[in-house]
Amino acid sequence: MIEQDASLPEVEEPPVDGAPIFGDDSWSKLLTFADMLRRDGEKLGLLGPREYSRLWTRHIINSTVVSDFISDDACVADVGSGAGFPGIVLACIRDDIQLTLIDKMRRRTQWLERVVNSLQLSNVNVFTGRSLDFSPLFSFDVVTARAVASVKSLLPLTVPLVKQGGHILAMKGQRVSEEIDEALPLLRKKAKAVDIHTCRPVGSTDDTYILDVRVA
């Protein structure tokens, strides 16, 4: 059980089977990450006050499902990393991949840098700026995004970052099919294939949808 500080928000308890599922080291990092969010998230505008009651199920564990669609040793960019979903979570559970966390707000990237240092995540770089500022410099096997923009708006931000044949993995809600319909003209130009993966995170009763766009 998490020891609650009366001056801080009450936080949802983590799943009891986290360590067996993710490994002791990864789980320890996720627990520390959750504690950092509890202490700094609302103060820095990273999480709203209502999000703490579902911090694990809605945010941390929810972010882990993207890992199943990332190949071994991939080079990954997380666009609009914000509080670290899914980028920090992926770094905690996948030490084989190299991650670049991209956010345009300096106060957010300063927070991400603190987390990276505190958790000793040697597989993470943090970049302050727009994704389009970064795209001329590097390209990636996979680009992830969570709660960044609609598909129609997200594609111009992410496609330039992806290698030919690489993937955009966007975490979406139940409107994902509608968003795809709105973005069809752009998808026909930019995508080799489009899939929707329906996932049920550990300990959750709700499905999460991952839009998987293979870039032409």
Number of C-alpha atoms within 10 A of each C-alpha: 8 11 8 11 11 7 7 11 18 16 21 16 15 19 13 10 12 18 14 9 11 16 12 12 11 20 18 16 21 26 16 14 21 21 14 15 23 21 15 16 20 17 12 14 13 16 17 11 14 12 16 21 14 14 20 23 20 16 19 23 21 24 22 22 22 23 17 8 13 20 13 11 12 15 19 26 30 28 28 27 27 26 22 28 23 27 28 29 22 26 26 23 18 19 16 13 18 18 26 21 27 25 23 17 15 12 15 21 23 14 20 25 18 13 20 21 12 13 18 12 17 12 16 23 15 18 22 17 15 15 23 14 12 15 16 10 8 11 19 22 20 27 27 26 24 22 15 17 14 17 23 17 13 17 19 14 19 24 25 19 26 23 17 16 14 22 29 28 26 28 23 22 15 10 10 18 15 11 16 18 12 14 17 14 11 15 21 12 10 17 21 15 14 16 11 17 16 13 15 13 19 17 15 13 9 13 14 21 22 24 24 22 24 22 23 17
